[in-house]
Amino acid sequence: MTEPLIYELSSPGREGVKPPQLDVPESALPQGWLREDLPLPEVSEIDVVRHYLRLSQLNYAIDKGMYPLGSCTMKFNPKINEVTARLPGFTGIHPLQHPDDVQGALYVIYTLQEYIKAIGGFAGVTLQPAAGAHGELTGVLIMRKYHLERGETQRDTILVPDSAHGTNPASTSMSGLRVVEIPSDARGNVDLDALRSQVCERVAGLMFTNPNTLGLFEEHMEDVIDIVHGCGGLVYGDGANMNALTGIMRPGDAGIDVMHFNLHKTFSTPHGGGGPGCGAVGVAAHLVDYLPGPIVVLDPNLEEEDDPYFIFHEPPKSIGRVKAFWGHFGIMVRAYTYIRMLGSEGLRRSAEHAVLNANYLLSRIKGVYPLPYDRICKHEFVVEGRFKDAPGVHALDIAKRLIDYGVHPPTNYFPLIVPEALMIEPTETESRQSLDNYADILLKIAQEAHETPDLLHAAPQNAPVRRLDEVRAARNPVLRYEH
Ligand SMILES: *Cc1c(COP(=O)(O)O)cnc(C)c1O
């Protein structure tokens, strides 16, 4: 980067802000609060504006272009979400305010809980967890407590298919339970024989992702659920992939006992805009008493003619609190807005278009990029980023070359069961033109892989940074600005 940073632009006496007239007596700053060796830059308004705008342009964002990061559902975040999340009535309240004063906010939480229940087919929902992985931990702790309460203390094992997101085994281990991996079969489904051979009285449950991380709908969903329930285990649903199902099928109806939703994927705000998320957890009726508390409920003592009044409720066998205060309220407002703007028809259409877009993009590159499981996909698909007749080229080279063309690479090297995996999730918010543009670029790169592979190995050429030494960056991070 050649342009100077704000720290280097500092010029004595330059200023960008005129503070208002003092309305309190002037007093000196306490000694030692300002560090002599850390001078604040003295800059004008335009210096500051250019500095931050430039920083924002060094980054890639969904508002800039397609971001088909498989499994992450990087859909466009409608700007109306930001308008509602910034309403002063929401931003100006304090989490310790009395429920009397914040009925509007409690209405949003309550109504969103009801929407998530209806969308997933569940009897109860918590909005406390801060992310999908946090929702998984919450869900596994609920399953564990359910078994313990029933005296089934020997249930210490969670079965996890080998296509699962890495957070599944991680959440299991964090809950103190043991992971047993279940392989996939040749069509990318859970291998039923392998599953049957592992079910026993030690099984607390199975973590099940459907559509799975290959983007494929599990063809034996009912069998999988029956086999696990048959041994007394529970079925956890990883609902991060709900973008393929919303308004079409309800996991709770299929027998899923507990499931997390990624509100910050399926219901816009991808990855919480780089900030907080909401890993809402839905549970079937037999697990409602175990939900983390408090949850927002309608006051049961209301008379029929009363206005609705919302209170906090502690489920009787609750696993306890999993998050300070009431969770990430701003993300809840955005998800609520998103659901209200689309309505139930719109939610269904968004899922249909997500699936259509993925299949369209797949159809355009299939045959050029090897497809290990050749099936109709759901909202995403996985191809191999390698070519038989261009052995030096890897998925990483393709991903880096995409950056040179001004688009974001897909998820790569995940799921682990596909060699050189490129996992592509275009989402429903991309147009036919932008899908064609992405397909054209992928096809061009495939051609380059054969004709001019050095272009791929040297990529990215026109990004702010080139290939980073990720190991060194993790081991010796340089976290402060240095000349
Ligand atoms: C994103 C994702 C998770 C984890 O969600 P976070 O909010 O990133 O913690 C879990 N499972 C799957 C399949 C995912 O795609």
The ligand as a Tripos MOL2 file, in Angstrom:
@<TRIPOS>MOLECULE
LIG
   15    15     1     0     0
SMALL
NO_CHARGES

@<TRIPOS>ATOM
      1 C1        -21.7310  -21.4370    9.8910 C.3       1 LIG1
      2 C2        -21.9770  -22.8130   10.3130 C.ar      1 LIG1
      3 C3        -21.8970  -23.1950   11.6650 C.ar      1 LIG1
      4 C4        -21.4040  -22.2830   12.7600 C.3       1 LIG1
      5 O1        -22.0240  -21.0400   12.8250 O.3       1 LIG1
      6 P1        -21.2450  -19.7860   13.4210 P.3       1 LIG1
      7 O2        -22.2780  -18.7270   13.5600 O.co2     1 LIG1
      8 O3        -20.1740  -19.4470   12.4340 O.co2     1 LIG1
      9 O4        -20.6630  -20.1990   14.7440 O.co2     1 LIG1
     10 C5        -22.2260  -24.4950   11.9840 C.ar      1 LIG1
     11 N1        -22.5740  -25.3890   11.0470 N.ar      1 LIG1
     12 C6        -22.6440  -25.0740    9.7370 C.ar      1 LIG1
     13 C7        -23.0600  -26.1070    8.7340 C.3       1 LIG1
     14 C8        -22.3260  -23.7770    9.3250 C.ar      1 LIG1
     15 O5        -22.3800  -23.4590    8.0310 O.3       1 LIG1
@<TRIPOS>BOND
     1     1     2 1
     2     2     3 ar
     3     2    14 ar
     4     3     4 1
     5     3    10 ar
     6     4     5 1
     7     5     6 1
     8     6     7 2
     9     6     8 1
    10     6     9 1
    11    10    11 ar
    12    11    12 ar
    13    12    13 1
    14    12    14 ar
    15    14    15 1
@<TRIPOS>SUBSTRUCTURE
     1 LIG1         1 GROUP 0 **** ****
